[in-house]
Each structure stands twice: as structure tokens, then as C-alpha cells.
């Protein structure tokens, strides 16, 4: 049996939470209150505490108050912290990170909490993290973002390897914002030859303009996963 406490200022919302959870015979509501300062946990010792707030900042404010109904995670056995499931109107990536950092084991949006609360309570009680779709998306994006950056770096390097040595020089100068006359003077070639090389760079990279070509060069120069910095590849296909 999972003992659950409900903390929220709105009676109708608390009643809705109670109604949904009491349909699960593995869950029992042991306490309910509207005042964040009421010693809810100390008097009833729930396994999971559901708290409802307008925003992540409001929730953090309650969690950080010394007189809060939620004891710190480091509290002794007599006031052991329950698994905390937070309901909020909206949540950002930063808010998700901060709530998790301050002990939340579940984060749900209030307007969709009814269909997620039963499994979220069970997950939190079992020691896992229960996130609604929005909060979960933020964490998934944060997790896969480094991989996406690494993939972009590898793809950019592969495309630049198609260029000849002269075309790599042209691509580097394009990324630096050099004009055609400037490239001709820098490389000691004619402006007509510069145009021919630029057309070759565009064709091999599969781009249509300077901005797109420059973007590939910039991507290839991003820090790689090993901590180094990539450069325009020196090896070209004949």
C-alpha cells in the first residue's frame, strides 16, 4: 500500500487528485492540506507527497522554506522525506532541472495530471523519476543534444573531405567572409578562377550559397566529443 499526501491551495483540485488516486486499490490518501507550512509529513508520514503550484518557481519557493511541509531529504528517520510529485501549470527546461535538483521525483502539468498521476505515484514510490511528456521531452533533448552536435560535426567533415586542397582554401576563406577579389589576391589567382572554385565547392558540398557553405565549415570546427577542436580536413579525394 502506497501512502499518499496531497498539498494544494485549491479544494477542488485536491478532491480531483483524491478521486483519481482512490480508484487504485494500491494507493491510500493519508493526509491532505492547503497550507504549505502545515507539518503534513511529520504528522502522517506519507510515502509520496503530491504538491500543486502555479509555477516551478512557486514550487521551489515552497520546497526551500524552512517551515515547509516537505522536510529536507537529509532529515532523520522521524521526518524522512517522501517521494515528491510536483504539479505545475507550466514548466521550462530550467524549471525541470531545478525541481529535480531540489528533490522532486515527479513533475506533471496540472491540466493533464489526472491521466498521469496513478503511474507517477507508483513510479515515485518505487524510487524512479516520473515525468510528464513535457518535462520528459526537455530531459531527452538535453541527453541527445550532444550526440546531435557530434553527428553534425562528423557529417560536415565528411562533406569537406570531398574538396580538393584549393577548394578547401576557398571554403575556409568563404567562412571567414572574404570577397572574391580578396580571395584572388590572397591565393594569387584570378577572380575568374575563384568563381570556378566557388562553383566547385558549392557542387561538392551540395549547397547554393556562401552562407550554407560557411555553415558546413563552422560545423566542422566545433569542439568534438573527445574535447579537441576539429579543423577542415587535410585529406582530399583525388
C-alpha positions as CSV (number, residue, x, y, z in Angstrom):
1,X,0.0,0.0,0.0
2,X,1.4,3.4,-1.0
3,X,0.6,6.2,1.5
4,X,0.0,9.5,-0.3
5,X,-0.3,13.1,1.0
6,X,-1.9,15.9,-1.1
7,X,-0.8,19.5,-0.7
8,X,-2.6,22.2,-2.7
9,X,-4.4,25.5,-2.2
10,X,-7.5,24.6,-4.3
11,X,-10.0,22.3,-2.7
12,X,-11.5,21.2,-6.0
13,X,-8.1,20.2,-7.3
14,X,-7.3,18.2,-4.1
15,X,-10.6,16.5,-4.4
16,X,-9.9,15.6,-8.0
17,X,-6.5,14.2,-7.1
18,X,-8.0,12.2,-4.2
19,X,-10.8,10.8,-6.5
20,X,-8.3,9.6,-9.2
21,X,-5.9,8.0,-6.8
22,X,-8.5,6.3,-4.6
23,X,-9.6,4.3,-7.7
24,X,-6.3,2.5,-7.4
25,X,-6.5,-0.1,-4.6
26,X,-2.7,0.1,-4.1
27,X,-2.8,3.7,-3.1
28,X,-4.3,5.3,0.1
29,X,-4.6,9.0,0.8
30,X,-3.4,9.6,4.3
31,X,-3.3,13.4,4.6
32,X,-4.4,16.5,2.8
33,X,-3.9,20.2,3.4
34,X,-3.8,23.6,1.8
35,X,-1.1,25.3,3.9
36,X,2.5,24.6,2.7
37,X,3.7,25.3,6.3
38,X,1.4,22.6,7.8
39,X,3.5,19.7,9.2
40,X,1.8,17.3,6.8
41,X,4.7,14.8,6.5
42,X,5.6,14.9,10.2
43,X,2.1,14.0,11.3
44,X,1.2,11.5,8.6
45,X,4.4,10.2,7.1
46,X,3.2,9.6,3.5
47,X,5.4,7.6,1.1
48,X,4.6,10.1,-1.7
49,X,3.6,13.7,-1.4
50,X,1.8,15.5,-4.2
51,X,2.1,19.3,-4.2
52,X,0.3,21.6,-6.6
53,X,1.7,25.0,-7.7
54,X,1.1,27.6,-10.4
55,X,4.8,27.6,-11.5
56,X,8.1,25.8,-11.0
57,X,9.4,28.9,-9.2
58,X,6.5,28.8,-6.7
59,X,7.2,25.1,-6.1
60,X,10.8,25.8,-5.5
61,X,9.9,28.6,-3.1
62,X,7.9,26.2,-1.0
63,X,10.5,23.5,-1.1
64,X,13.2,25.8,0.1
65,X,11.3,27.3,3.1
66,X,12.5,26.0,6.4
67,X,8.8,25.8,7.6
68,X,7.7,23.9,4.6
69,X,5.5,20.8,4.9
70,X,8.3,19.0,3.0
71,X,11.3,18.1,5.1
72,X,14.7,18.1,3.5
73,X,16.0,14.8,2.0
74,X,18.7,14.7,4.6
75,X,16.2,14.7,7.5
76,X,16.4,11.9,10.1
77,X,14.2,8.8,10.1
78,X,11.4,10.5,12.1
79,X,10.9,13.1,9.4
80,X,12.1,11.1,6.3
81,X,11.3,13.0,3.1
82,X,8.6,11.3,1.0
83,X,9.0,11.0,-2.7
84,X,7.8,14.3,-4.1
85,X,5.5,14.6,-7.2
86,X,5.0,18.3,-8.3
87,X,2.1,19.6,-10.3
88,X,2.6,22.9,-12.1
89,X,0.7,24.9,-14.7
90,X,3.8,25.1,-17.0
91,X,7.4,24.0,-16.9
92,X,10.6,25.0,-18.7
93,X,13.8,23.1,-19.2
94,X,15.4,25.2,-16.5
95,X,12.5,24.6,-14.1
96,X,12.6,20.9,-14.7
97,X,16.3,20.8,-13.9
98,X,15.8,22.9,-10.7
99,X,12.9,20.8,-9.4
100,X,14.8,17.6,-9.9
101,X,17.8,19.1,-8.2
102,X,15.7,20.1,-5.2
103,X,14.3,16.6,-4.7
104,X,11.3,16.2,-7.0
105,X,10.7,12.6,-8.1
106,X,7.9,13.5,-10.4
107,X,6.8,16.6,-12.5
108,X,3.4,16.8,-14.1
109,X,1.3,19.5,-15.7
110,X,-1.8,20.3,-13.7
111,X,-4.2,20.2,-16.7
112,X,-3.1,16.7,-17.7
113,X,-2.2,15.3,-14.2
114,X,-5.4,13.2,-13.9
115,X,-4.3,10.6,-16.5
116,X,-0.7,10.5,-15.3
117,X,-1.0,10.6,-11.5
118,X,-1.6,6.9,-10.8
119,X,1.5,5.6,-12.6
120,X,3.6,8.7,-11.5
121,X,2.8,8.0,-7.8
122,X,3.7,4.3,-8.2
123,X,6.9,5.1,-10.0
124,X,7.9,7.7,-7.4
125,X,7.2,5.3,-4.6
126,X,9.4,2.7,-6.3
127,X,12.3,5.2,-6.4
128,X,12.3,6.1,-10.1
129,X,11.6,9.5,-11.7
130,X,8.1,10.1,-13.0
131,X,8.0,12.9,-15.7
132,X,5.0,14.1,-17.7
133,X,5.5,14.4,-21.5
134,X,6.7,18.0,-21.5
135,X,9.3,17.6,-18.7
136,X,10.5,14.3,-20.2
137,X,11.0,16.0,-23.6
138,X,13.3,18.5,-22.0
139,X,15.5,15.8,-20.5
140,X,15.5,13.7,-23.6
141,X,16.5,16.7,-25.7
142,X,19.3,17.5,-23.2
143,X,20.5,14.0,-23.4
144,X,20.6,13.6,-27.1
145,X,21.8,17.1,-28.0
146,X,25.5,16.3,-27.6
147,X,25.0,13.3,-29.9
148,X,23.3,15.5,-32.5
149,X,26.2,18.0,-32.4
150,X,28.7,15.2,-32.8
151,X,26.8,13.8,-35.8
152,X,26.7,17.3,-37.4
153,X,30.5,17.6,-36.9
154,X,31.2,14.2,-38.5
155,X,28.8,14.9,-41.4
156,X,30.4,18.3,-42.0
157,X,33.9,16.8,-42.0
158,X,32.8,14.1,-44.5
159,X,31.5,16.7,-46.9
160,X,34.6,18.8,-46.7
161,X,36.8,15.8,-47.5
162,X,35.2,15.8,-51.0
163,X,37.1,19.1,-51.7
164,X,40.4,19.5,-53.4
165,X,43.2,21.3,-51.5
166,X,42.5,24.5,-53.3
167,X,38.7,24.2,-52.8
168,X,39.4,23.7,-49.0
169,X,41.2,27.0,-49.1
170,X,38.3,28.6,-50.8
171,X,35.8,27.2,-48.3
172,X,37.9,28.5,-45.4
173,X,38.0,32.0,-46.9
174,X,34.3,31.9,-47.6
175,X,33.7,31.1,-43.9
176,X,35.9,34.0,-43.0
177,X,33.8,36.3,-45.1
178,X,36.4,37.1,-47.7
179,X,35.3,38.7,-51.0
180,X,36.1,37.2,-54.4
181,X,38.8,39.8,-55.1
182,X,40.1,39.3,-51.6
183,X,40.4,35.5,-52.2
184,X,42.0,36.1,-55.6
185,X,44.7,38.3,-54.0
186,X,45.2,36.0,-51.1
187,X,45.7,32.9,-53.2
188,X,47.4,34.6,-56.2
189,X,44.9,33.5,-58.7
190,X,42.4,35.3,-61.0
191,X,38.9,36.4,-60.0
192,X,37.6,34.2,-62.7
193,X,39.4,31.2,-61.3
194,X,38.0,32.0,-57.8
195,X,34.5,31.9,-59.2
196,X,35.2,28.5,-60.8
197,X,36.5,27.1,-57.5
198,X,33.4,28.5,-55.6
199,X,31.1,26.7,-58.1
200,X,33.0,23.5,-57.4
201,X,32.8,24.0,-53.7
202,X,29.0,24.5,-53.9
203,X,28.5,21.4,-56.1
204,X,30.6,19.1,-53.9
205,X,29.0,20.3,-50.7
206,X,25.5,20.3,-52.1
207,X,24.8,24.0,-51.2
208,X,23.6,27.0,-53.1
209,X,25.3,30.0,-51.5
210,X,28.1,31.3,-49.2
211,X,26.1,31.1,-46.0
212,X,25.4,27.4,-46.5
213,X,29.0,26.6,-47.4
214,X,30.2,28.6,-44.4
215,X,27.9,26.8,-42.1
216,X,29.5,23.4,-43.0
217,X,32.9,24.8,-42.3
218,X,31.8,26.2,-39.0
219,X,30.2,22.9,-38.0
220,X,33.5,21.0,-38.8
221,X,35.3,23.4,-36.5
222,X,33.1,22.7,-33.5
223,X,34.6,21.0,-30.4
224,X,34.5,17.2,-30.9
225,X,33.3,14.8,-28.2
226,X,36.8,14.0,-27.1
227,X,37.4,17.6,-26.1
228,X,39.5,18.6,-29.1
229,X,38.7,21.0,-31.9
230,X,38.2,19.8,-35.4
231,X,39.7,21.6,-38.4
232,X,39.0,21.5,-42.1
233,X,40.2,18.0,-43.1
234,X,43.5,18.0,-44.9
235,X,42.9,14.7,-46.8
236,X,41.0,15.2,-50.1
237,X,39.8,12.7,-52.5
238,X,41.6,12.8,-55.9
